[in-house]
Amino acid sequence: MTELNSAQKRQLWLAFFLLGLILLNFPFLQIFNRIDTLFGIPLLVVYFLLGWPASIAVIYLFSKRLDASVGSSGR
């Protein structure tokens, strides 16, 4: 894998932050704010219950990959 420099890491963290803001903002919330349910749970609640942990998992995997690349480079 290619090594990311400090500026690239900052850009990726900023991209994750902006993606999280977009996913928790009006257009996406309006898509799931319906009367429909999934197994008796409103879609908006399902969106939060699945989207929030998914975003945490993506950030965790990214930070794990960064730790692995720093450990293998011998810094």
KALINLIN-V79425 format. One line per field, one symbol per residue. phi: phi as a letter, one per 20 degrees, with the letter a starting at -180 (. if undefined). A space follows every 10 residues. Layout:
BEGIN
phi=???
END
This chain:
BEGIN
phi=.eeeefffff ffffffffff fffddggfff feecfgccln dggfffgffe ffffffffff ffffffffff ffene
END
